[in-house]
Amino acid sequence: MFFPRLRRHAKWVFVFLALVFALGFVGFGVGAGGVGFGDILKGGGGSGVPSISSAQKRVDANPNDAQAYRDLATAYEAKNDTTSAVSALESFTRLKPKNVDALRELAGLYLRQASDAQQRAQAAQVRAVYLAPGAAVLGSITLGKKPLSVDPINTALSSSLSQGTNQAVSEEQTAAQNAVTTYKKIAVVVPTKGEKAQAQLTVGEIAQQVGDTTSAIAAYKAFLRLTPNDPNASVVRRALKQLGG
């Protein structure tokens, strides 16, 4: 795991991030490796969860009904449809940009998307690794002074896996960067200095993972300005030094 455990607060964020960014991965250079997130950030569940159809009808009837979007997001989360939940919650936060709870939930969904994409990319990489030795062996065999042709099916599959990996890596980076952007918004709208500092710390941690050095340095410096005597300040200063800030 790359980033240090800097905080004693908001432990769910650390659990999630520790899983998301635990394994090394070519896409980020540091990567995400969460598995089995289960219900960590699942919205809704059980009785009282609005139905997708009823919430969607309310949205269709009034596109400015913020609560309808909120209920729609909850309904999609209960069905483990993260992509649709993100879309609904993005609409809600556009209407209610200062709703901190919704922003935190949206950031968590972005991190879940990053983890899901990372797992797809890793699976494609593993399959590609199993295919590569066979292709190399076939390519090294000659018959009548001509190399043995590589199975075209194998070649096509390898190409497909490579494309799938690249797409998953791109989706992972985009989702994680969306989480950074959302936590930046949280840092602006939370009311207390302590909350702002913690939000900036989270921005720094995630930004560092995705290679957004500029955002990480800015967030860490903001954290130190807000809480220079925080117990984590020395760790943050070391992180800044490593980042060249």
C-alpha atoms as one frame of an Amber mdcrd trajectory, in Angstrom:
protein
   0.000   0.000   0.000   1.433   3.311  -1.070  -0.260   5.960   1.013   0.273
   6.133   4.802  -2.544   5.705   7.256  -2.640   9.311   8.282  -5.953   9.626
  10.054  -7.759   8.144  12.966 -11.049   9.571  11.728 -13.272   8.487   8.856
 -11.940   4.940   9.099 -14.292   3.682   6.389 -12.382   5.801   3.888  -9.123
   4.126   4.871 -10.596   0.651   4.680 -11.926   1.368   1.230  -8.790   3.046
  -0.040  -6.546   0.368   1.454  -8.425  -2.231  -0.553  -8.637  -0.119  -3.676
  -4.955   0.721  -3.839  -3.357  -2.321  -2.215  -1.924  -4.101  -5.276   0.571
  -2.711  -7.759  -0.834  -2.137 -11.242   0.509  -0.773 -14.499  -2.319   1.658
 -15.091  -1.568   3.932 -12.158   1.954   2.863 -11.461   0.677   2.196  -7.953
  -2.705   0.765  -8.804  -5.796  -0.434  -7.066  -6.414  -3.879  -5.750  -9.671
  -4.003  -3.875 -11.667  -7.192  -3.858 -14.927  -8.192  -2.237 -16.271  -4.812
  -1.298 -19.673  -6.299  -0.646 -21.836  -3.828   1.169 -19.150  -1.310   2.202
 -20.747   1.538   0.318 -23.956  -0.059  -0.885 -26.874   2.304  -0.714 -30.250
   1.229   0.533 -31.268  -2.348   1.047 -34.053  -3.862   3.051 -37.427  -2.269
   3.606 -38.059   1.331   2.743 -35.858   1.430  -0.339 -37.592   3.308  -3.167
 -38.165   1.442  -6.397 -36.262   2.431  -9.507 -39.435   2.797 -11.548 -41.199
   5.086  -9.072 -38.140   7.295  -8.598 -37.577   7.470 -12.352 -41.195   8.519
 -12.915 -40.709  11.377 -10.451 -37.520  12.438 -12.230 -39.270  12.340 -15.597
 -42.154  14.380 -14.236 -39.869  16.985 -12.685 -36.191  17.053 -13.710 -35.521
  19.543 -10.904 -36.799  17.228  -8.173 -33.580  16.722  -6.232 -35.040  14.181
  -3.837 -36.236  12.077  -6.750 -32.665  11.796  -7.987 -31.526  10.969  -4.456
 -34.084   8.185  -4.207 -33.168   6.947  -7.671 -29.521   6.714  -6.643 -30.451
   4.770  -3.528 -32.605   2.386  -5.549 -29.796   1.720  -8.027 -27.269   1.198
  -5.240 -29.573  -1.371  -3.681 -29.399  -3.232  -7.003 -25.596  -2.886  -7.163
 -25.906  -0.778 -10.322 -23.054   1.587  -9.517 -22.949   3.326 -12.890 -26.617
   4.300 -12.779 -26.334   5.272  -9.115 -23.443   7.588  -9.944 -25.423   9.225
 -12.740 -28.415   9.847 -10.468 -26.275  11.125  -7.623 -24.371  13.440  -9.951
 -27.717  14.949 -10.934 -28.658  15.341  -7.277 -25.387  17.080  -6.395 -25.770
  19.459  -9.324 -29.064  20.520  -7.787 -27.749  20.365  -4.208 -24.036  21.180
  -4.528 -23.564  21.751  -0.793 -25.026  18.453   0.378 -21.966  16.958   2.053
 -23.476  13.530   2.691 -24.330  13.126  -0.983 -20.888  14.307  -2.045 -19.234
  11.802   0.270 -21.420   9.024  -1.073 -20.661  10.056  -4.642 -16.925  10.008
  -3.931 -17.304   6.517  -2.491 -19.134   5.351  -5.601 -16.359   6.726  -7.784
 -13.857   4.736  -5.756 -15.993   1.641  -6.175 -15.976   2.216  -9.930 -12.196
   2.526  -9.839 -11.924  -0.746  -7.952 -14.282  -2.568 -10.318 -12.332  -1.342
 -13.342  -9.059  -2.358 -11.725 -10.322  -5.879 -11.132 -11.391  -6.191 -14.769
  -7.994  -5.008 -15.925  -6.173  -7.424 -13.646  -8.312 -10.326 -14.862  -7.510
  -9.451 -18.477  -3.821  -9.231 -17.622  -3.850 -12.648 -16.002  -5.492 -14.204
 -19.062  -2.974 -12.489 -21.308  -0.105 -13.864 -19.245  -1.379 -17.407 -19.762
  -1.679 -16.860 -23.506   1.726 -15.264 -24.036   3.972 -18.327 -23.431   2.049
 -20.452 -25.938   2.271 -17.784 -28.608   6.003 -17.364 -27.987   6.635 -21.112
 -28.284   4.707 -21.376 -31.522   6.538 -18.395 -32.940   9.889 -20.018 -32.193
   9.117 -23.270 -34.043  10.083 -23.515 -37.699   8.866 -25.972 -40.296  10.664
 -25.985 -43.613  12.664 -22.934 -42.506   9.433 -21.023 -41.931   8.127 -20.080
 -38.496   5.037 -21.891 -37.394   2.057 -19.616 -37.698   0.520 -18.448 -34.469
  -3.097 -19.463 -33.994  -5.187 -16.542 -35.338  -7.770 -17.149 -32.636  -5.061
 -16.766 -30.014  -3.859 -13.579 -31.692  -7.356 -12.107 -31.825  -7.994 -12.999
 -28.201  -4.718 -11.423 -27.090  -5.612  -8.234 -28.964  -9.047  -8.183 -27.366
  -7.572  -8.666 -23.901  -5.103  -5.850 -24.503  -7.875  -3.499 -25.568  -9.976
  -4.527 -22.584  -7.089  -3.888 -20.220  -6.419  -0.435 -21.663 -10.081   0.513
 -21.445 -10.342  -0.703 -17.853  -7.209   1.229 -16.886  -8.647   4.378 -18.430
 -11.945   3.890 -16.580 -10.077   3.299 -13.332  -8.075   6.488 -13.658 -11.134
   8.531 -14.604 -13.184   7.253 -11.677 -10.408   7.851  -9.159  -9.842  11.351
 -10.518 -13.575  12.001 -10.172 -13.242  11.034  -6.515 -10.425  13.559  -6.120
 -12.575  16.279  -7.684 -15.501  15.423  -5.435 -13.420  15.559  -2.268 -12.158
  18.955  -3.377 -15.788  20.083  -3.421 -16.306  18.608   0.029 -13.333  20.564
   1.342 -15.027  23.753   0.172 -18.511  23.170   1.553 -17.875  21.552   4.957
 -18.298  24.151   7.699 -15.492  23.544  10.206 -11.738  23.852   9.921 -11.277
  20.289  11.125 -13.628  18.901   8.468 -11.925  20.950   5.785  -8.548  19.637
   6.883  -9.712  16.031   6.805 -11.228  16.504   3.359  -7.973  18.014   2.090
  -6.083  15.082   3.540  -8.319  12.663   1.664  -7.789  14.639  -1.552  -4.055
  14.366  -1.045  -4.158  10.634  -0.396  -6.262   9.752  -3.423  -4.498  12.224
  -5.720  -1.166  10.730  -4.751  -2.433   7.303  -5.728  -3.554   8.360  -9.198
  -0.378  10.274  -9.906  -2.009  13.707  -9.675   1.016  15.242  -7.977  -0.179
  18.832  -8.353  -3.473  18.142  -6.551  -1.771  16.023  -3.903   0.760  18.737
  -3.052  -1.881  21.477  -2.970  -4.144  19.388  -0.722  -1.379  18.406   1.683
  -0.264  22.031   1.976  -3.863  23.103   2.623  -4.104  20.452   5.344  -0.989
  21.802   7.041  -2.237  25.384   6.830  -5.506  24.374   8.465  -4.063  22.074
  11.128  -0.294  22.580  11.399  -0.147  20.847  14.770  -2.198  17.815  13.805
  -0.598  14.504  14.888  -0.429  13.539  11.207   1.374  16.716  10.182   4.828
  15.151  10.283   3.718  12.323   8.003   2.180  14.813   5.597   5.386  16.824
   5.528   7.319  13.687   4.634   4.835  12.953   1.855   5.269  16.472   0.525
   9.014  16.058   0.504   8.681  12.833  -1.467   6.401  14.571  -3.961   8.788
  17.473  -4.373   6.476  19.937  -2.673
